[in-house]
Amino acid sequence: MTRDDLIVTEQSHVGRARIVAASAATRAGLPLERVHLVSLAATELASNLLKHAGRGVFSVVPALGRLDVVAVDCGPGIGRIEDSMRDGYSTTGTLGGGLGAVRRAADMFDVYSRRGQGTSVLARWHAGPSPLPGGLRIGSAILTAPGEVECGDRWTAETTDDSVTIAVSDGLGHGHLAARASDAAISTVAAHPELRPARILELMQPSLASTRGATVAVAQLSPAEGRMRFCGVGNVSTRFYADQDGPVQRIVSRHGIVGVAARPRPSDSAYSWSSRSWLVLHSDGISDKWSNTDWPGLFNHDPATVAGWILGQRGRGRDDACVVVIAGGGGR
Ligand SMILES: [Mn+2]
């Protein structure tokens, strides 16, 4: 297993980004002519990171019947097109040549940019039907710790008839052994997505006993019922917005490490979920010091663009980092 992300700081990384994206596109089952489009877009996105910011994160996420490429930087921002971008997906406006090519190559394109702060660009290709129920939207961005080939942070979204169970696992430390711990956590979710989050975490305890352990957060969304259930162990950061324009509610996980020591049973908490609700989960490779109110209009964008932005702005750069963002759906 090789990493699907890199930090772009020099010209040779542009070619590397293209290879990473094309390889993920092939694994995602995209036909060859679409793999070429991914390669072309990846080259433009990585070049843009260098040209406009000198440095940026290039993160490829093959999941949920699609391939997402997220390119984020903390550069000067794309002030010139900021106005045309404000309402979300760009359908008009004059982008720079590079981004225009990306927009034409991708099935979906989104950009969030703030002058003097940076830019998050999403390019998406559909590889099959979306498995998500009730109009839910999920996006993620991941960055592996420097020098590692495997990411110890992992996430999954497993669907049942009318719900989706999402987990973020941060294996202790980084590298191969951290990845093995998170593999065990993710496998447990995949095997039992219909169980309640607290029960899934209980089942993880023996599965992770032979590993280093992990901190894990599990959220279960039933859009038709207008409900979210949550249970977490350890320091995966969790922010819930009942309404995207409303206040944040920080959801606190129980202290501990899954797989390391038997603890009292965790229990689920329940929240109302609507088409305007958002949930942001991230590992401690991202600084917890942020507020969406610092970034006006962010929640008008795709969850993957949002995940990339948070990773770009608050990633610590020393550890694995994973952000998962969930929005909307049927609900009430
Ligand atoms: Mn970590």
Residues whose N, C-alpha, C, O or C-beta is under 5 A from the ligand:
A	BS01	MN	D170 G171 G173 D319 D320
